[in-house]
Each structure stands twice: as C-alpha cells, then as structure tokens.
Amino acid sequence: MSGSPSFRRGLRDGLPILFAVGSLGVVFGVLAVEAGFAWWIALLASVIVVSGAAQFALVGLAGSGVLPILVATTGLALRHVPMSARLSSMIRGRSRPVRLAMAWVLVDETFGLTIAASDRGETDIVAYKSGADLMLYGGWVGGTVIGVAVGDRIDPASWGAEVFFALLFVALAAPLLRRWADAVTAVLAVVAVFVAAEFLPDAWQITTAAAAAALVGTVLPDG
C-alpha cells in the first residue's frame, strides 16, 4: 500500500494537516500539563484516542466531574455515526481488519479530505485515507510530545491558546467549503459556539454548538 499512487496522494494532501494538527498537539500537551495531567497520560490519550475535540473537552472539563465530561464527549462522538456510515459505504467489501483500521482514525480533517478525494474519483480510498491519516497521526502525537515536554514552562493564557485553537480549526475547514450551504453552516456554527460559550455551562457548550451546526447542515438544501 505504501508505494501506491493513492497512498502518496494521501500523504501529499495530508501534509498541511501534519503541521496544523501538530500545532494543536502542542497546545493540547501544554494545556494537559497545565490542568495537572501526568505527561504520560496526555501522551497515551493522543496515541490511543486520536481525537482532538474529545481530548480538549477532557482537559477543559477535568475539574467539573465525570458526568459533564461524559455529556460533552458523547455529544462530540455522535457525529461519528454519520461519518462512519459514509466511510463504510465507500470501503464496502474490504476485510474487517481494514475497516477497523479505517474507523480508528476517524477525524474530521482526514475524513473531509477522503470525501473530497472520493468525489474526485480516487482509485483506492483505503490507501488514500491511510496516507492522510499517517500525516495526521504523526503530527498529533509528535505535537503532544513537544507540548508535554515544555508545558510546565509555558503559560497558555499568555499566548492565546484558546484563540489559536479556534482559528486553526477555521483554517482547516475553509478549503472544504465548496457549496453555499457549507459556508452558511460554518458561519452559523461559529455563531453557535459564541452563544453557547456566553449562556451555557461548560459541559453543554460543545455539544449544543455541534448539534446546532448538524441541524443547520441537515435542513439546508444542496447547491
């Protein structure tokens, strides 16, 4: 697979994600250490979980108790139901180990790249996604290593980690906005985030904003 043209295209398309997600990994590592997590727990989370949204929610809600963390992460995980259904339809007929490997790294950035590649007529979706996932995984874990290494010497608030995190996700999403409905959904999602942050408890902010964006994207017509 590593020598296939599809795999190489996945690596190429995933190169910007390597640096972008690597930067997010640094932020996560710093915030995890700042929140009191042992360095090895933060690193293990990135190695096994591979979910920036869930891991940031865990760090942000660590002091709120188990229930708020479960509520927030469950809301975040619900988006994987339609994502996995779409991916399953694209790799139908592949072996169970391959399907499980594709499901393990089910992250918004490489999922979006994979959908776009499929729409372009990519010949081997499994190889393409594997290449893109490799770039994302390497950036995320490598960034976390750097973050936990320097986390106790950096104050995240002093360099605007929260703002950096939000802006970077907007930058990653921008190339995937190909229809007016996509742009409207993205704008309303940003509005929902600010409204939720202003009026709702921490445990409900991410879930509510994600649900609002999903609802908008469902009801808007294609075009």
C-alpha positions in Angstrom: 0.0 0.0 0.0 2.8 2.4 0.9 4.0 2.5 -2.7 0.6 3.1 -4.3 -0.2 6.4 -6.0 -3.3 6.8 -3.8 -1.2 6.5 -0.7 1.3 9.1 -1.9 -1.6 11.4 -2.8 -2.9 11.0 0.7 0.5 11.8 2.2 0.7 14.9 -0.1 -2.8 16.2 0.7 -2.2 15.5 4.4 1.0 17.5 4.6 -0.7 20.7 5.7 -2.6 18.7 8.3 0.7 17.4 9.7 1.8 20.9 10.6 -1.6 22.2 11.6 -2.6 19.3 13.8 0.9 19.1 15.1 0.4 22.7 16.4 -2.8 21.6 18.0 -1.0 18.7 19.6 1.5 21.1 21.2 -1.4 23.2 22.5 -3.1 20.0 23.9 0.1 18.9 25.6 0.7 22.3 27.2 -3.0 22.5 28.4 -3.0 19.0 29.7 0.1 19.6 31.8 -1.3 22.9 33.0 -4.5 21.1 34.0 -2.5 18.7 36.2 -2.4 15.6 34.0 0.7 13.5 34.1 2.8 13.7 30.9 2.3 10.0 30.1 -1.5 10.2 30.5 -1.6 13.1 28.0 0.7 11.3 25.6 -1.2 8.0 25.9 -4.5 9.8 25.2 -3.1 11.1 21.9 -1.6 7.7 21.0 -4.9 5.8 21.6 -7.8 8.2 21.4 -6.7 10.3 18.5 -9.5 12.9 19.0 -8.5 16.5 19.5 -12.1 17.5 20.2 -12.6 14.9 22.9 -9.2 15.4 24.4 -9.6 19.1 24.6 -13.0 18.6 26.2 -11.4 16.3 28.7 -8.8 18.8 29.7 -11.3 21.7 29.8 -13.8 19.8 31.9 -11.4 17.9 34.1 -12.4 19.8 37.2 -16.1 19.5 36.6 -16.5 15.8 37.4 -17.3 12.7 35.4 -20.8 13.5 34.3 -20.0 16.7 32.4 -17.1 15.0 30.6 -19.4 12.1 29.6 -22.1 14.5 28.3 -19.6 16.6 26.3 -17.7 13.7 24.8 -20.9 11.8 24.0 -22.2 14.8 22.1 -18.9 15.1 20.2 -18.9 11.4 19.4 -22.4 11.4 17.9 -21.0 13.0 14.7 -19.1 9.8 14.1 -22.3 7.9 13.4 -23.0 9.6 10.0 -19.3 9.8 9.3 -18.7 6.1 9.8 -21.8 5.3 7.8 -20.5 7.3 4.9 -17.0 5.8 5.2 -18.4 2.3 5.4 -20.3 2.8 2.1 -17.0 3.9 0.4 -15.0 0.8 1.5 -17.7 -1.8 1.3 -16.3 -5.2 0.7 -12.9 -4.7 2.4 -11.8 -7.0 5.2 -12.8 -6.5 8.8 -9.3 -5.5 9.9 -9.1 -2.9 7.2 -12.5 -1.5 8.2 -11.5 -1.4 11.8 -8.2 0.4 11.0 -10.2 3.0 8.9 -12.6 3.5 11.8 -9.8 4.0 14.4 -8.6 7.3 13.0 -12.0 8.9 12.2 -11.0 12.5 12.4 -12.8 15.5 10.8 -9.7 16.7 8.9 -8.8 13.5 7.1 -12.4 12.4 6.7 -13.0 15.6 4.8 -10.0 15.0 2.6 -11.2 11.4 2.0 -14.7 12.5 1.0 -13.3 15.1 -1.4 -10.9 12.5 -2.9 -13.8 10.1 -3.4 -15.8 12.8 -5.1 -12.8 13.4 -7.4 -12.8 9.7 -8.3 -9.8 8.5 -6.2 -9.0 4.9 -7.2 -8.1 3.5 -3.7 -9.8 5.2 -0.8 -8.2 2.9 1.8 -4.7 3.7 0.6 -5.5 7.4 0.3 -7.0 7.7 3.8 -4.2 5.7 5.2 -1.7 8.2 3.9 -3.6 11.2 5.1 -4.2 9.5 8.5 -0.5 8.8 8.9 0.3 12.5 8.5 -2.4 13.5 10.9 -1.4 10.9 13.5 2.3 11.7 13.3 1.5 15.4 13.7 -0.9 14.9 16.6 1.4 12.6 18.6 4.6 14.4 17.8 3.0 17.7 18.8 1.7 16.3 22.1 5.3 15.1 22.9 6.6 18.6 22.4 3.7 20.1 24.4 4.1 17.9 27.4 7.9 18.5 27.3 7.5 22.3 27.6 4.1 22.5 29.2 5.3 23.3 32.7 7.4 26.2 31.4 4.6 27.9 29.3 1.5 29.8 30.4 -1.1 29.1 27.7 -3.1 32.2 28.6 -0.1 34.4 27.8 0.0 33.4 24.1 -3.8 33.0 23.5 -4.0 29.2 23.2 -7.8 29.3 23.1 -7.9 31.8 20.2 -5.2 29.9 18.3 -7.1 26.7 18.7 -10.4 28.1 17.3 -8.7 30.0 14.4 -6.7 26.9 13.3 -9.9 24.8 13.1 -11.5 27.5 10.9 -8.5 27.5 8.6 -8.6 23.7 8.3 -12.3 23.8 7.5 -12.1 26.6 4.9 -10.8 24.5 1.9 -13.7 22.0 2.4 -16.4 24.7 1.9 -17.5 24.1 -1.7 -21.2 25.0 -1.6 -23.1 28.0 -0.2 -24.8 25.6 2.3 -21.4 24.6 3.6 -20.4 28.2 4.2 -23.7 29.1 5.9 -23.4 26.0 8.1 -19.8 27.0 9.1 -20.8 30.6 9.9 -23.8 29.6 12.0 -21.6 27.0 13.8 -19.2 29.8 14.8 -22.1 31.9 16.0 -23.5 28.9 18.0 -20.1 28.5 19.7 -20.1 32.1 20.9 -23.7 32.0 22.0 -23.2 28.7 23.8 -20.0 30.0 25.5 -21.8 33.1 26.7 -25.0 31.5 28.1 -24.5 27.8 28.7 -22.5 25.8 31.3 -19.1 24.4 30.2 -20.5 20.8 29.9 -23.1 21.8 27.3 -21.2 24.3 25.1 -19.5 21.9 22.7 -22.5 19.5 22.5 -25.0 22.3 21.8 -22.9 24.0 19.2 -22.2 20.7 17.4 -25.9 19.8 17.4 -26.9 23.2 16.1 -24.4 23.0 13.2 -25.5 19.5 12.4 -29.2 20.5 12.4 -28.5 23.5 10.1 -26.4 21.3 7.7 -29.3 18.8 7.6 -32.1 21.2 6.7 -30.2 23.4 4.2 -30.7 22.4 0.6 -27.8 21.4 -1.6 -26.5 23.9 -4.1 
